[in-house]
Amino acid sequence: MSVRGWSLFVGLALVWGVPYLMIKVAVGEVSVPLVVFARCALGAAVLLPFALRQGGMWTAVRKHWLPILGFATFEVLGPWYTLTDAERHLSSGTTGLIVAAVPVLSVFVARLLGSTERLGAVRWLGLAIGFSGVAVLSVPTMSGGGVWPVTEALLTAVGYSIAPLIAARYLSDVPTLQVIAPTLLLATVLYAPGAALTWPSSVPSAEALASMAGLGVICTALGFVIFLQLLREVPPSRAMVFVYLTPVVAVTAGVVLLEEEVTGWVLASFALTVVGSVLATGRSGARDRGAEDPHLNRQRPPADAAAQSAESPAQPAPDAR
């Protein structure tokens, strides 16, 4: 990947490595629909003014309503509920391990949708090493369980595998904010009744409120801007490898913020996930060169157009933070 690609890749792993902790704190005091509603509402409140000022959002929705609806369904409407609900019963280690199947699932989903991208032996090895790194990190902390919570985590992983392919194949020529803002606005409207019906009788703690605020502003508003920019830079099969790094970020945050112990398991996991991510996102020789999905190449804008579209969300991003 390019320097820009690696910067987006690492940035997304950092931003989307902390939701597990925030969700865990929030669902201890408020309902699942309210957590999802608050996350979407805050993200929409931050990004919608920039999308409207940019212009063309409603035109983009009319022209691309079906892929935007598909992206919203598989990225937000379904997965954010199932992930949040699963974390009421599963440990973060268990959830992280299951969701870490996303990079591998993305490859198979892409094949089912007609992708001709070929992965060489080195990239397959990288996917395997990266997943083993997540396993080394997660297995010692796995707890909880039950058929339905595990199924919810699996459904989350499936949704996260499909959504990037929709965005890369059908929405690559749509400015980032014009995809994210309608998605979050739709989710806010749909989750509003559930949030109202389960509104807490007393004000949640400062920790729960801070967690929901962080989920909305950092993990949602900022995270989605980085996510769609990354999909414009690299194919989904490479982009989704960032999932391997999110448990590493979560554990690092625990060490820094909560003074948790650094064990040999943690250090081994760090090494495996970093090595696996590098191998899985690189090229493995002639088999990979020129083998990216032709649908993605056909719809991806030229370099200068991509740069212009990237500039649009990049300007409001500092304010959004």
VOGU-3710 file (C-alpha; in Angstrom, 3 decimals, decimal comma):
1> msvrgwslfv> 0,000/0,000/0,000  0,970/3,627/-0,382  1,977/5,835/2,550  -1,514/7,341/2,474  -3,042/3,858/2,480  -0,960/2,755/5,482  -1,820/5,989/7,329  -5,544/5,401/6,798  -5,149/1,706/7,676  -3,422/2,405/11,007
11> glalvwgvpy> -5,726/5,336/11,770  -8,813/3,188/11,287  -7,397/0,412/13,473  -6,833/2,997/16,222  -10,280/4,573/15,937  -12,174/1,279/15,632  -10,080/-0,501/18,240  -11,788/1,235/21,173  -15,545/0,637/20,546  -15,429/-2,766/22,271
21> lmikvavgev> -14,532/-1,112/25,571  -16,982/1,768/25,101  -19,865/-0,549/24,171  -19,125/-2,758/27,175  -19,342/0,252/29,497  -22,482/1,685/27,867  -24,606/-1,501/27,754  -24,011/-1,985/31,459  -26,409/0,912/32,109  -28,546/1,594/29,022
31> svplvvfarc> -30,400/-0,491/26,444  -28,968/-1,731/23,169  -31,342/0,381/21,004  -30,409/3,497/22,975  -26,673/2,861/22,554  -27,068/2,424/18,782  -29,402/5,435/18,549  -27,028/7,688/20,484  -24,065/6,558/18,395  -25,862/7,209/15,105
41> algaavllpf> -27,491/10,463/16,217  -24,214/11,968/17,407  -22,393/10,865/14,268  -25,130/12,328/12,069  -25,175/15,580/14,055  -21,435/16,001/13,488  -21,302/15,081/9,785  -24,676/16,159/8,374  -23,908/19,928/8,403  -20,707/19,308/6,413
51> alrqggmwta> -22,525/17,041/3,961  -25,242/19,672/3,399  -22,679/22,442/2,995  -20,826/20,292/0,467  -24,024/20,042/-1,564  -25,464/17,260/-3,666  -26,322/14,873/-0,825  -29,998/14,434/-1,686  -29,134/14,049/-5,379  -26,638/11,333/-4,462
61> vrkhwlpilg> -29,291/9,596/-2,349  -31,783/9,636/-5,234  -29,230/8,306/-7,719  -27,629/5,704/-5,421  -30,382/4,945/-2,917  -30,177/1,169/-3,329  -26,422/0,715/-2,686  -26,568/3,307/0,115  -29,425/1,339/1,683  -27,443/-1,878/1,262
71> fatfevlgpw> -24,353/-0,316/2,815  -26,417/1,055/5,713  -28,067/-2,315/6,311  -24,895/-4,415/6,370  -22,607/-1,867/8,047  -24,855/-0,146/10,611  -28,502/-1,161/10,904  -27,840/-4,848/11,525  -24,256/-5,195/12,819  -24,344/-2,389/15,361
81> ytltdaerhl> -27,346/-3,958/17,056  -26,018/-7,528/16,982  -22,526/-6,479/18,121  -23,850/-4,331/20,956  -26,277/-7,012/22,111  -23,620/-9,746/21,882  -21,317/-7,776/24,175  -23,908/-8,044/26,937  -23,107/-11,762/27,128  -19,666/-12,305/25,567
91> ssgttgliva> -16,268/-11,101/26,655  -14,423/-8,645/24,441  -11,928/-11,422/23,683  -14,619/-13,725/22,356  -16,290/-10,973/20,337  -12,980/-9,771/18,927  -11,976/-13,261/17,857  -15,243/-13,858/16,003  -15,269/-10,444/14,299  -11,641/-11,016/13,292
101> avpvlsvfva> -12,980/-13,456/10,699  -14,011/-10,446/8,581  -10,887/-10,318/6,342  -11,234/-13,980/5,409  -15,002/-13,706/4,969  -14,490/-10,659/2,722  -12,448/-12,754/0,311  -15,144/-15,416/0,028  -18,004/-12,906/-0,215  -16,132/-11,084/-2,984
111> rllgsterlg> -15,803/-14,353/-4,890  -19,539/-15,008/-4,528  -20,235/-11,529/-5,922  -18,074/-12,190/-8,983  -14,699/-10,728/-7,996  -11,720/-12,061/-9,954  -9,081/-10,780/-7,535  -6,606/-13,576/-6,818  -4,744/-13,928/-3,557  -1,319/-15,477/-3,715
121> avrwlglaig> 0,172/-17,793/-1,118  1,832/-14,933/0,790  -1,439/-13,063/1,328  -3,261/-16,226/2,386  -0,425/-16,872/4,822  -0,772/-13,322/6,116  -4,515/-13,785/6,708  -3,821/-16,997/8,625  -1,033/-15,455/10,721  -3,129/-12,373/11,490
131> fsgvavlsvp> -6,070/-14,480/12,632  -3,787/-16,622/14,783  -2,488/-13,443/16,408  -6,032/-12,419/17,328  -6,636/-15,935/18,673  -3,506/-15,793/20,845  -4,722/-12,492/22,264  -8,371/-13,430/22,695  -8,490/-17,085/23,756  -7,018/-16,546/27,274
141> tmsgggvwpv> -9,717/-13,920/27,976  -12,684/-15,705/26,405  -15,700/-16,018/28,671  -19,463/-15,962/28,464  -21,165/-17,668/25,586  -24,418/-19,114/24,437  -25,638/-19,931/20,955  -27,429/-16,670/20,251  -24,680/-14,192/21,342  -22,129/-16,127/19,284
151> tealltavgy> -24,538/-16,113/16,335  -24,939/-12,344/16,733  -21,166/-11,885/16,609  -21,007/-14,058/13,484  -23,793/-12,050/11,836  -21,832/-8,898/12,658  -18,769/-10,322/10,916  -20,831/-11,274/7,849  -22,325/-7,779/7,638  -18,910/-6,178/7,977
161> siapliaary> -17,701/-8,419/5,134  -20,434/-7,379/2,708  -20,684/-3,618/3,352  -17,161/-2,663/2,146  -17,721/-4,539/-1,121  -20,924/-2,577/-1,734  -19,160/0,705/-0,980  -16,132/-0,064/-3,150  -18,088/-1,450/-6,095  -21,091/0,889/-6,284
171> lsdvptlqvi> -20,280/4,007/-4,241  -16,649/4,757/-5,083  -17,631/7,817/-7,125  -19,863/9,267/-4,394  -18,208/11,750/-1,988  -17,620/10,233/1,426  -19,936/12,496/3,412  -22,795/11,916/0,966  -22,682/8,214/1,844  -22,066/8,419/5,582
181> aptlllatvl> -24,508/11,192/6,528  -27,621/9,573/4,955  -26,614/6,217/6,418  -26,405/7,596/9,954  -29,545/9,700/9,501  -31,528/6,629/8,408  -30,227/4,587/11,349  -31,092/7,398/13,768  -34,691/7,522/12,551  -35,148/3,739/12,637
191> yapgaaltwp> -33,675/3,311/16,122  -35,451/6,318/17,655  -38,633/4,404/18,660  -36,651/1,641/20,375  -34,524/4,204/22,182  -37,630/6,096/23,352  -39,300/2,929/24,637  -36,211/1,903/26,609  -35,166/5,352/27,855  -33,538/5,014/31,323
201> ssvpsaeala> -35,456/6,259/34,341  -32,343/7,960/35,725  -29,361/9,701/34,188  -26,561/7,207/33,352  -23,154/7,581/34,934  -20,504/9,867/33,538  -18,593/6,833/32,263  -21,589/5,557/30,277  -22,324/9,016/28,838  -18,671/9,489/27,878
211> smaglgvict> -18,639/6,075/26,209  -21,699/6,892/24,096  -20,229/10,255/23,180  -16,970/8,615/22,123  -18,849/6,012/20,084  -20,740/8,746/18,222  -18,060/11,340/17,598  -14,820/9,359/17,364  -15,755/5,806/16,420  -18,632/6,766/14,119
221> algfviflql> -18,148/10,234/12,602  -14,360/10,207/12,341  -14,133/6,438/11,844  -16,443/6,357/8,834  -14,610/9,200/7,093  -11,354/7,255/7,420  -13,034/3,972/6,449  -14,460/5,134/3,123  -11,258/6,967/2,257  -9,357/3,715/2,854
231> lrevppsram> -11,731/1,851/0,517  -10,936/4,405/-2,191  -7,247/3,712/-1,687  -7,091/-0,111/-1,584  -9,380/-3,074/-2,434  -11,675/-4,337/0,358  -9,741/-7,604/0,738  -6,712/-5,582/1,860  -8,587/-2,815/3,647  -10,480/-5,142/5,982
241> vfvyltpvva> -7,250/-6,600/7,383  -7,313/-3,648/9,809  -9,741/-5,783/11,857  -6,752/-7,861/12,983  -5,235/-4,811/14,663  -8,312/-3,638/16,559  -7,939/-6,142/19,452  -4,300/-5,076/19,738  -5,444/-1,468/20,075  -8,053/-2,481/22,645
251> vtagvvllee> -5,480/-4,298/24,785  -2,988/-1,430/24,457  -5,664/1,000/25,632  -6,257/-1,236/28,639  -2,551/-1,252/29,471  -2,203/2,522/29,102  -5,486/3,647/30,647  -6,230/0,865/33,131  -2,663/-0,275/33,898  -3,470/-3,829/32,841
261> evtgwvlasf> -0,626/-6,351/32,755  1,403/-6,999/29,590  1,864/-10,770/29,319  3,803/-13,000/26,973  0,511/-13,820/25,235  0,005/-10,124/24,478  3,509/-9,658/23,072  3,197/-12,798/20,926  -0,160/-11,591/19,612  1,276/-8,170/18,728
271> altvvgsvla> 4,034/-9,787/16,690  1,698/-12,180/14,859  -0,946/-9,585/14,021  1,557/-7,033/12,727  3,392/-9,604/10,583  0,114/-11,054/9,320  -1,276/-7,625/8,458  1,839/-6,659/6,497  1,761/-9,899/4,501  -1,997/-9,840/3,920
281> tgrsgardrg> -2,028/-6,259/2,639  0,998/-6,578/0,350  1,463/-8,084/-3,058  2,525/-11,681/-3,370  4,018/-11,538/-6,824  2,785/-11,810/-10,350  -0,473/-13,489/-9,402  -1,640/-10,384/-7,559  -0,443/-7,765/-10,031  -3,287/-6,532/-12,137
291> aedphlnrqr> -5,633/-8,990/-10,499  -7,806/-6,604/-8,529  -11,555/-6,782/-8,983  -12,347/-5,289/-12,409  -15,632/-3,937/-11,059  -13,694/-1,881/-8,507  -11,193/-0,655/-11,092  -13,926/0,336/-13,494  -15,780/2,431/-10,955  -12,814/3,869/-9,084
301> ppadaaaqsa> -12,230/7,493/-10,136  -8,910/8,642/-11,622  -6,163/9,614/-9,236  -6,850/13,333/-9,536  -10,593/12,828/-9,035  -9,962/10,603/-6,029  -7,705/13,230/-4,564  -10,397/15,878/-5,044  -13,058/13,713/-3,431  -10,680/12,969/-0,571
311> espaqpapda> -10,168/16,668/0,004  -13,871/17,275/0,606  -14,175/15,282/3,843  -10,598/16,004/4,857  -11,339/19,698/5,354  -14,215/19,302/7,836  -12,601/16,354/9,615  -10,551/18,498/12,027  -13,744/20,288/13,079  -15,528/16,951/13,419
321> r> -12,978/15,729/15,892
//
